[in-house]
Amino acid sequence: MNALGVFFKNVFPQPLLSLVLVLVWILMGSGLSWGNTLLGLILGWGIPHLTAHFWPDAPVIRSYWKIFPYALKVAWDIMMSSIEVALLILRHREPRSAFISYPLRLEHPSAITILAASVSLTPGTVSCDVSEDGRMLLIHALDAGEESEVIESIQERYENHLMEIFS
């Protein structure tokens, strides 16, 4: 790694996290201003430095371009699942809740965390625990069909895409 790369890595140890923090701060702020942008930049620089000891070895992102479509898919699923849960409640139908042991193919802790967060953000499902060996994710589904259908759905909607993003 050249001197510029070492300098950049020391200044921004988690460049993607820094970028996301700055953008979220600006978007959630009271408007685009120099002060708001400067504070976002300070947070985008400072938070990764303050939390560096919490991060395991950084995952290798194979395809940055696939992150945005993945985020859109999760946002869409959050919206659609919210409607499904509301309809379930309004129809007074008894839900078929179940705990599901989901076999993980992802290996990196950060990728598993993103999968668990994606599942938990989607109304009607929540990830409960990761096995000690990192091979199983315990998921509670409010209204589950067959366990194999839930597993297949999570694989198709989330895990396959995360496997394309992370190497």
C-alpha positions as CSV (number, residue, x, y, z in Angstrom):
1,M,0.0,0.0,0.0
2,N,1.4,3.4,-0.9
3,A,1.8,6.3,1.5
4,L,-1.4,8.0,0.4
5,G,-3.4,4.7,1.0
6,V,-1.9,4.3,4.5
7,F,-2.7,8.0,5.3
8,F,-6.3,7.6,4.0
9,K,-6.7,4.3,6.0
10,N,-5.5,6.0,9.2
11,V,-7.8,9.0,8.7
12,F,-10.8,7.0,7.7
13,P,-10.5,3.5,9.1
14,Q,-14.1,2.6,7.9
15,P,-14.6,4.8,4.8
16,L,-18.0,3.4,3.9
17,L,-19.2,3.9,7.5
18,S,-17.9,7.5,7.4
19,L,-19.7,8.2,4.2
20,V,-23.0,6.7,5.5
21,L,-22.7,8.7,8.7
22,V,-22.1,12.0,6.9
23,L,-24.9,11.4,4.4
24,V,-27.4,10.4,7.1
25,W,-26.4,13.3,9.3
26,I,-27.0,15.8,6.4
27,L,-30.2,14.2,5.4
28,M,-31.6,14.1,8.9
29,G,-30.4,17.6,9.7
30,S,-32.4,20.8,9.5
31,G,-31.1,21.6,6.1
32,L,-27.9,21.8,4.1
33,S,-25.6,24.3,5.8
34,W,-21.9,24.7,6.4
35,G,-22.3,24.0,10.1
36,N,-24.5,20.9,9.6
37,T,-22.1,19.6,7.0
38,L,-19.1,20.2,9.1
39,L,-20.6,18.5,12.1
40,G,-21.5,15.5,9.8
41,L,-17.9,15.3,8.7
42,I,-16.7,15.4,12.3
43,L,-19.0,12.6,13.2
44,G,-18.1,10.7,10.1
45,W,-14.5,10.9,11.1
46,G,-14.8,10.5,14.9
47,I,-17.4,7.7,15.3
48,P,-15.3,5.2,13.3
49,H,-12.2,6.1,15.4
50,L,-14.1,5.9,18.7
51,T,-15.6,2.5,17.8
52,A,-12.6,1.0,16.1
53,H,-11.9,-1.5,18.9
54,F,-15.5,-2.9,18.5
55,W,-15.0,-3.8,14.8
56,P,-13.6,-7.2,13.9
57,D,-11.5,-7.4,10.8
58,A,-13.3,-5.4,8.2
59,P,-15.2,-7.5,5.6
60,V,-14.0,-7.4,2.1
61,I,-16.7,-5.7,0.0
62,R,-16.6,-7.3,-3.5
63,S,-19.3,-5.1,-5.1
64,Y,-20.1,-1.7,-3.7
65,W,-22.6,-1.2,-6.6
66,K,-24.8,-4.0,-5.2
67,I,-25.3,-2.3,-1.8
68,F,-27.8,0.3,-3.1
69,P,-30.1,-2.3,-4.7
70,Y,-29.9,-4.4,-1.6
71,A,-30.9,-1.4,0.6
72,L,-33.8,-0.7,-1.7
73,K,-35.0,-4.3,-1.5
74,V,-34.9,-4.2,2.3
75,A,-36.8,-0.9,2.3
76,W,-39.4,-2.3,0.0
77,D,-39.7,-5.4,2.2
78,I,-40.1,-3.3,5.3
79,M,-43.0,-1.4,3.6
80,M,-44.7,-4.5,2.3
81,S,-44.3,-6.5,5.5
82,S,-45.8,-3.5,7.5
83,I,-48.9,-3.8,5.3
84,E,-49.0,-7.6,5.7
85,V,-48.8,-7.3,9.5
86,A,-51.4,-4.6,9.6
87,L,-53.8,-6.8,7.5
88,L,-53.1,-9.8,9.7
89,I,-54.2,-7.7,12.7
90,L,-57.2,-6.1,11.0
91,R,-58.5,-9.5,9.8
92,H,-58.3,-10.9,13.3
93,R,-56.6,-14.0,11.9
94,E,-54.6,-16.2,14.3
95,P,-50.9,-15.9,13.3
96,R,-48.8,-19.0,12.7
97,S,-45.8,-17.9,14.7
98,A,-42.7,-20.0,14.8
99,F,-39.0,-20.1,15.7
100,I,-36.9,-21.0,12.7
101,S,-33.3,-22.2,12.8
102,Y,-31.8,-20.6,9.7
103,P,-28.6,-22.2,8.4
104,L,-26.1,-19.5,7.6
105,R,-23.9,-19.6,4.5
106,L,-22.4,-16.2,5.3
107,E,-19.2,-16.4,7.4
108,H,-18.1,-12.9,8.2
109,P,-19.6,-11.5,11.5
110,S,-20.4,-8.1,9.8
111,A,-22.2,-9.8,7.0
112,I,-24.2,-12.0,9.5
113,T,-25.0,-8.8,11.4
114,I,-26.4,-7.1,8.3
115,L,-28.5,-10.2,7.5
116,A,-29.8,-10.3,11.1
117,A,-30.6,-6.6,11.0
118,S,-32.4,-6.9,7.7
119,V,-34.5,-9.7,9.1
120,S,-35.2,-7.8,12.3
121,L,-36.1,-4.5,10.5
122,T,-38.7,-6.3,8.4
123,P,-42.0,-6.3,10.5
124,G,-43.2,-9.8,11.4
125,T,-39.7,-11.3,11.8
126,V,-36.9,-10.8,14.3
127,S,-33.5,-12.4,14.6
128,C,-33.1,-13.7,18.1
129,D,-29.6,-15.3,18.4
130,V,-26.6,-16.5,16.4
131,S,-25.2,-19.9,17.4
132,E,-21.7,-19.8,19.0
133,D,-20.2,-21.4,15.9
134,G,-21.8,-18.8,13.7
135,R,-23.6,-21.3,11.5
136,M,-27.2,-20.9,12.7
137,L,-29.4,-17.8,13.1
138,L,-32.5,-18.2,15.3
139,I,-35.4,-16.2,13.8
140,H,-38.9,-15.7,15.1
141,A,-41.6,-15.2,12.5
142,L,-45.0,-13.8,13.4
143,D,-46.8,-15.6,10.6
144,A,-44.7,-18.3,9.1
145,G,-45.6,-21.0,6.6
146,E,-43.4,-24.0,6.3
147,E,-39.9,-23.6,7.7
148,S,-38.3,-24.5,4.4
149,E,-40.3,-21.7,2.7
150,V,-39.1,-19.1,5.2
151,I,-35.5,-20.3,4.8
152,E,-35.7,-20.2,1.0
153,S,-37.3,-16.7,1.1
154,I,-34.5,-15.3,3.3
155,Q,-31.9,-16.9,1.2
156,E,-33.3,-15.5,-2.0
157,R,-34.2,-12.0,-0.7
158,Y,-31.2,-11.3,1.5
159,E,-28.4,-13.8,2.0
160,N,-27.7,-14.5,-1.7
161,H,-27.3,-10.7,-2.3
162,L,-25.1,-10.3,0.8
163,M,-22.9,-13.1,-0.5
164,E,-22.5,-11.2,-3.8
165,I,-21.6,-8.0,-1.9
166,F,-19.1,-9.5,0.6
167,S,-16.4,-12.0,-0.4
